[in-house]
Amino acid sequence: MKGIAVLPQGLEEEGASELSNLGAKEVIPLKRCASFKADISCLYRLYLNARMPFSILREIAKFNCKGPKSLYREVQHAFDWETWLHPSMSLRVDVSGTSQGLTHSHFTALQVKNAIIDLQMDLWGDRSNIDLINPDLCIHLHLNQEIAVLSLNGTASSMHRRGYRSAVGKAPLKENIATGLIRITGWDGSTPLIDPLCGSGTLLIEAVNLVLNIPPSIHHQFIVENWSDFDSMIWKKEKDYIKKKQNQKRKDLPLILGCEKSNNTYMQASANINSANLESHIKINNGYFQDLKLPKSPGLIICNPPYGKRISSEESLPKLYEELGRFLKQKASGWELWLLSGNPSLTKSLRMKCSRRIPISNGGIDCRWLKYEIH
């Protein structure tokens, strides 16, 4: 079957690589997504294991769409709704893209919903309720000019949410973006990992989850189990494989340390680490990064400092970047730094020269994931 994984902008290649590693075939990275093919076992594996997608969509129909009436008609004939959606089941319709006469997502979703429930009324004299939060079946329609693609979403909420972040700062980094950034660094858990401005701890938590094979799906609300062709035996097999991988996880990780001067944010980071059951692996200092004592053995420093866009004022930040650059050059010689920059004028204050520059969109801010060799 065909599918689409919706991915963070700038991390499409990493997302495609992850899909391939999990067994997906014919994976093609596209803008903010990747297309793939998979059998049902692989599709279940993606839902349970993929860390990068916001959502994974299973294509069920593709047709020409020339306006509202055409969409209504085609949706009714595109799929076996009688088998897949009984009136006792609730429904949600999500829409992306536009087409002629269908430029407003709410209106387009209404057309899809009306087509389905009118068909139900003809069949049963009853209809599904709409549930935007916990639907039994989630339908996605993507429009691209005159082509419409109808898909099923196997989760009710975005897959980037892991469930451990009960507390976040003012400008949280999404978990799947954090995972993608860590994957780019190539950190494998064999060297120390330090975040001198760790915020609510997301980069460190995702890094450890990655190397320990802790699945991202523990708290996901799967509605794939409501699908008409759901195979409980294959689903169980894939879940058992996850447990087997977890039992093989390493215990001897090196120092993994975060630092946060704000007491409130430090408490948030500690709560998130405890919620993720990683308190035995990740340590957080409540203080200034200048006071950190780094191991003699070089490792990796990761950092997502404020950009002056959503927190702090830009005028107050050059000193922070200057102090960070000074600290790194004095105490982290031989280490590697990856820093997420959303403001190039501030990054200049580091007075360091980057060796790689990767465009990333973080919350709508045009950022760069920058690599530095610290001398």
DATAQUI-V417112 format. One record per pair of residues at least 6 apart in sequence whose ideal C-beta (glycine too) atoms are under 7 Angstrom apart, sorted by sequence separation. I is the first residue (numbers start at 0). J is the second residue. D is the distance in whole Angstrom. If there is no record, write none. Layout:
i->(I I)
j->(J J)
d->(D D)
This chain:
i->(27 49 64 84 101 119 120 186 197 223 259 272 305 307 340 360 19 26 27 119 140 141 284 359 6 18 37 119 194 359 26 46 64 140 194 259 272 307 327 358 359 4 25 45 94 116 357 15 24 25 62 116 138 139 192 257 272 305 356 357 23 24 15 23 24 94 138 139 161 356 4 23 94 137 159 160 192 269 355 18 42 62 137 159 268 304 355 12 92 159 304 353 354 11 18 60 112 353 354 11 15 23 60 137 265 353 354 14 22 59 92 304 11 21 92 186 265 339 341 351 134 181 11 22 23 90 133 180 188 339 8 21 187 262 341 346 21 177 181 257 259 324 6 90 177 181 255 320 324 341 5 6 255 256 257 258 259 260 320 323 324 340 5 6 18 21 111 174 178 214 255 260 300 321 324 339 340 4 21 171 177 181 252 256 258 317 320 3 4 111 172 313 316 320 339 340 168 171 172 258 3 4 18 70 84 168 174 178 300 317 337 338 17 167 212 213 337 1 2 17 66 67 86 107 166 212 258 289 308 337 338 17 64 65 66 67 300 302 304 1 2 66 80 107 164 288 300 306 307 336 0 212 297 298 299 300 301 302 303 306 0 14 74 86 90 211 289 293 297 335 336 13 14 80 89 91 211 288 293 307 335 71 75 86 88 89 90 91 306 334 2 70 74 86 89 91 254 333 10 70 74 81 86 89 101 163 332 0 71 331 332 67 71 75 84 91 90 93 98 4 6 89 96 97 253 328 6 89 90 91 92 93 94 95 96 98 327 5 6 88 96 98 4 5 88 90 92 207 5 98 4 84 203 2 3 83 2 161 203 2 162 2 162 308 0 1 161 200 0 306 197 158 188 197 198 191 196 197 190 191 192 193 194 195 156 188 154 155 199 154 198 154 155 204 153 154 199 200 204 153 199 153 198 207 78 197 200 204 77 199 200 204 207 73 207 74 151 70 204 64 203 65 64 63 64 56 63 64 200 61 62 137 136 197 61 135 134 60 136 58 59 135 59 58 59 196 57 195 56 57 56 56 57 168 195 54 55 168 202 54 167 193 166 202 54 191 53 54 166 53 165 166 191 193 195 198 52 53 190 192 196 46 164 191 192 193 194 195 46 163 190 194 196 165 190 192 163 163 186 184 184 53 52 51 50 51 50 51 195 172 88 170 169 170 169 83 82 3 184 180 14 50 10 13 48 47 7 7 10 13 47 13 46 7 183 46 46 176 183 180 172 43 47 39 43 47 40 44 48 39 43 47 40 9 9 10 9 9 8 7)
j->(33 55 70 90 107 125 126 192 203 229 265 278 311 313 346 366 26 33 34 126 147 148 291 366 14 26 45 127 202 367 35 55 73 149 203 268 281 316 336 367 368 14 35 55 104 126 367 26 35 36 73 127 149 150 203 268 283 316 367 368 35 36 28 36 37 107 151 152 174 369 18 37 108 151 173 174 206 283 369 33 57 77 152 174 283 319 370 28 108 175 320 369 370 28 35 77 129 370 371 29 33 41 78 155 283 371 372 33 41 78 111 323 31 41 112 206 285 359 361 371 155 202 33 44 45 112 155 202 210 361 31 44 210 285 364 369 45 201 205 281 283 348 31 115 202 206 280 345 349 366 31 32 281 282 283 284 285 286 346 349 350 366 32 33 45 48 138 201 205 241 282 287 327 348 351 366 367 32 49 199 205 209 280 284 286 345 348 32 33 140 201 342 345 349 368 369 198 201 202 288 34 35 49 101 115 199 205 209 331 348 368 369 49 199 244 245 369 34 35 50 99 100 119 140 199 245 291 322 341 370 371 51 98 99 100 101 334 336 338 36 37 101 115 142 199 323 335 341 342 371 36 248 333 334 335 336 337 338 339 342 37 51 111 123 127 248 326 330 334 372 373 51 52 118 127 129 249 326 331 345 373 110 114 125 127 128 129 130 345 373 42 110 114 126 129 131 294 373 51 111 115 122 127 130 142 204 373 42 113 373 374 110 114 118 127 134 134 137 142 49 51 134 141 142 298 373 52 135 136 137 138 139 140 141 142 144 373 52 53 135 143 145 52 53 136 138 140 255 54 147 55 136 255 55 56 136 56 215 257 57 217 58 218 364 57 58 218 257 58 364 257 219 249 258 259 253 258 259 253 254 255 256 257 258 220 252 219 220 264 220 264 221 222 271 221 222 267 268 272 222 268 223 268 277 149 268 271 275 149 271 272 277 280 147 281 149 226 147 281 142 281 145 145 145 146 139 146 147 283 146 147 222 222 283 148 222 222 149 225 148 149 225 150 150 151 288 150 288 150 151 151 152 153 264 291 152 153 267 301 154 267 293 267 303 157 294 157 158 270 158 270 271 296 298 300 303 158 159 296 298 302 153 271 298 299 300 301 302 154 271 298 302 304 274 299 301 274 275 299 299 301 175 175 175 175 178 178 179 323 303 225 309 309 310 310 227 227 150 337 339 179 215 176 179 214 214 175 176 179 182 216 183 216 179 357 221 223 361 368 368 361 233 237 230 234 238 233 237 241 233 237 241 237 357 358 359 359 360 360 360)
d->(6 7 5 7 5 7 6 6 6 6 4 5 4 3 4 7 5 6 5 5 6 5 7 5 4 5 7 6 6 7 5 6 6 6 5 6 5 5 6 6 5 6 6 5 4 4 7 5 7 5 5 6 7 5 7 6 7 6 5 4 4 5 4 7 7 5 6 5 5 6 6 5 5 7 5 7 6 6 7 6 6 6 4 5 5 7 4 5 4 4 7 4 5 4 5 4 7 6 7 7 4 6 5 6 6 5 6 5 4 5 5 7 7 7 5 6 4 7 7 5 6 7 6 6 7 7 6 7 3 7 5 5 6 6 5 7 6 5 6 7 6 7 6 7 5 5 6 5 4 5 7 6 5 5 5 5 6 6 7 6 5 6 5 6 7 6 7 6 5 5 7 5 7 5 6 6 5 6 6 6 4 6 5 7 7 6 4 5 5 6 5 7 5 5 6 5 5 7 7 5 6 7 7 6 7 5 6 6 6 4 6 5 6 5 4 7 7 7 5 7 6 6 5 7 6 6 6 7 6 5 7 5 5 6 4 6 6 7 7 6 6 7 6 7 7 7 7 3 6 4 7 5 4 6 5 5 5 5 4 4 6 4 5 5 4 4 5 6 5 6 6 6 6 6 6 7 7 6 6 7 7 5 5 4 6 5 6 6 7 5 7 5 4 5 7 6 6 7 6 7 7 6 5 4 6 7 6 7 7 5 6 5 4 5 6 4 6 7 4 7 6 5 5 6 7 7 6 5 6 5 5 5 5 5 4 6 5 6 7 4 5 6 4 4 6 7 7 6 5 7 5 5 6 6 5 7 6 6 5 5 6 6 3 6 6 4 6 6 7 7 3 6 7 6 7 5 7 5 6 4 5 5 5 5 6 6 6 5 6 6 6 6 5 6 6 7 5 4 6 6 5 4 7 5 7 6 5 5 6 6 6 6 5 7 6 7 7 7 7 6 5 6 6 5 7 5 7 4 7 7 6 6 7 7 5 6 7 4 6 6 5 5 6 5 6 6 6 4 4 5 7 6 7 5 6 5 6 6 5 7 7 7 4 6 6 5 5 6 5 6 6 6 6 7 7 7 5 5 7 6 6 5 5 3 5 5 5 6 7 6 4 6 5 6 6 7 4 4 5 6 7 7 7 5 6 6 4 6 7 6 7 4 6 5 5 5 5 7 5 7 7 5 7 5 6 6 6 5 4 5 5 6 7 6 6 6 6 6 6 6 7 6 6 6 5 6 5 5 7 6 5 6 7 7 5 7 4 5 4 7)
